[in-house]
Amino acid sequence: FLQRLATLAAKAREEAWQSRQQLQAQQQEVAQLQEQLTSARQDGERWASALQRAQREALEREATRGAEQARQQELIRDMKGRLLELLREKDALWQKTEGIDTPMPSPVPHDAGLCARCRKDFHLLSRRYNCRLCQGKVCHACSVDMGKQGRCCLLCYQQRHPQAT
């Protein structure tokens, strides 16, 4: 009976020793997993911080872009207003000079190398356009683009569209 008890005790000691070994192995594994978890949390915090920083920078860029777009739209609006002002001034000056007795310019021959309005020479950088209404030869500055209808001189355009001036 004692021998059996001794073998059972030895067996129990062996099982206890194996259980301790397993417990130590599991504790080491838990420690490693805790280290990995801590590292993963730190990585997650770094990524979250980087994401927040990137989102903040994107919002700042968007706000800057929106402000710049608003400034550009305001500049365009101001330029259009100034253009209308200049057109009105030009029209007022043109109307003032209408009453002055000036000799009527003789019609410019169609083959002449001068603009019928401003008398500038046509050359490589100054293109010649045919007015679709009076058939005069005019430069880019003295003509208006009427879309699909082509270009016409300023005088014909003003006569046809008096509300534009």
C-alpha positions in Angstrom: 0.0 0.0 0.0 2.9 2.4 0.8 4.5 1.7 -2.5 1.3 2.5 -4.3 1.0 5.7 -2.2 4.6 6.6 -3.0 3.9 6.1 -6.8 0.8 8.2 -6.5 2.7 10.9 -4.7 5.5 10.8 -7.3 2.9 10.9 -10.0 1.2 13.9 -8.3 4.5 15.7 -7.9 5.2 15.1 -11.6 1.8 16.4 -12.6 2.2 19.4 -10.2 5.6 20.1 -11.8 4.1 19.8 -15.3 1.2 22.1 -14.3 3.7 24.7 -12.9 5.7 24.5 -16.2 2.5 25.0 -18.2 1.5 27.8 -15.9 4.8 29.5 -16.4 4.6 29.0 -20.1 1.1 30.5 -20.1 2.2 33.4 -17.9 5.1 34.1 -20.4 2.6 33.9 -23.3 0.2 36.3 -21.4 3.1 38.7 -20.8 4.1 38.6 -24.5 0.5 39.2 -25.5 0.2 42.1 -23.1 3.4 43.6 -24.6 1.9 43.2 -28.1 -1.4 44.7 -26.9 0.5 47.7 -25.4 2.5 48.1 -28.6 -0.7 47.8 -30.7 -2.4 50.5 -28.5 0.6 52.8 -28.9 0.5 52.2 -32.7 -3.2 52.9 -32.7 -2.8 56.1 -30.8 0.0 57.3 -33.1 -2.2 56.5 -36.2 -5.2 58.2 -34.6 -3.0 61.3 -33.9 -1.6 61.2 -37.4 -5.1 60.9 -38.8 -6.4 63.8 -36.8 -3.4 65.9 -37.9 -4.0 65.0 -41.5 -7.7 65.8 -41.2 -6.9 69.2 -39.6 -4.4 70.0 -42.3 -7.0 69.0 -45.0 -9.6 71.3 -43.4 -7.1 74.1 -43.3 -6.2 73.6 -46.9 -9.9 73.5 -47.8 -10.5 76.7 -45.9 -7.6 78.4 -47.6 -8.7 77.2 -51.0 -12.3 78.4 -50.3 -11.0 81.8 -49.2 -8.8 82.1 -52.3 -11.7 81.1 -54.6 -13.8 83.7 -52.9 -11.1 86.3 -53.5 -10.8 85.3 -57.1 -14.6 85.5 -57.6 -14.6 89.0 -56.0 -11.7 90.0 -58.3 -13.6 88.8 -61.3 -16.7 90.6 -60.2 -14.7 93.8 -59.7 -13.1 93.4 -63.1 -16.5 92.9 -64.8 -17.7 96.0 -63.0 -14.7 98.0 -64.1 -15.1 96.7 -67.7 -18.7 97.9 -67.7 -17.6 101.3 -66.3 -15.0 101.6 -69.0 -17.5 100.7 -71.7 -19.9 103.3 -70.4 -17.1 105.9 -70.3 -16.1 105.0 -73.8 -19.7 105.2 -75.0 -20.2 108.6 -73.3 -17.0 109.9 -74.9 -18.0 108.4 -78.2 -21.4 110.2 -77.9 -19.7 113.5 -77.0 -17.5 113.2 -80.1 -20.5 112.5 -82.4 -21.5 116.1 -82.4 -18.1 117.3 -83.4 -17.8 118.0 -87.1 -15.1 115.7 -88.3 -14.7 114.6 -91.8 -16.0 111.2 -92.4 -13.3 108.8 -93.0 -13.2 107.6 -96.5 -14.0 103.9 -96.7 -10.9 101.8 -96.5 -10.2 99.7 -99.5 -10.7 96.0 -98.7 -7.2 95.1 -99.7 -5.5 97.7 -97.4 -3.1 96.6 -94.7 -4.6 98.9 -92.1 -7.4 98.5 -89.6 -10.5 100.4 -90.7 -11.0 101.8 -87.2 -7.7 102.4 -85.5 -5.5 102.5 -88.6 -2.9 100.0 -87.2 -0.9 97.8 -89.6 -1.8 94.2 -89.7 1.1 91.9 -89.1 2.0 88.6 -87.5 0.7 89.5 -84.0 -2.1 91.7 -85.2 -4.6 89.6 -87.0 -7.1 90.9 -89.6 -10.8 90.2 -89.2 -13.6 90.8 -91.6 -16.6 92.5 -90.0 -19.6 90.3 -90.8 -21.9 93.3 -91.0 -20.0 96.1 -92.9 -17.3 93.8 -94.4 -14.6 96.2 -93.2 -11.1 94.9 -92.2 -10.5 95.4 -88.5 -8.0 94.2 -85.9 -8.7 92.1 -82.8 -8.9 95.2 -80.5 -11.5 96.9 -82.8 -13.7 93.8 -83.2 -16.2 91.9 -81.0 -16.7 88.1 -81.1 -20.4 87.4 -81.7 -20.1 83.6 -81.2 -21.2 81.5 -84.1 -22.0 84.6 -86.2 -18.3 85.5 -86.3 -16.6 88.8 -85.5 -17.8 92.3 -86.3 -16.4 95.8 -85.7 -17.2 97.7 -82.5 -19.2 100.3 -84.4 -21.5 97.7 -86.0 -21.8 95.9 -82.7 -22.8 99.0 -80.8 -25.4 99.9 -83.5 -26.9 96.4 -83.4 -26.7 96.1 -79.6 -27.2 99.5 -78.0 -28.0 98.0 -74.6 -24.4 96.5 -74.4 -22.8 99.9 -74.0 
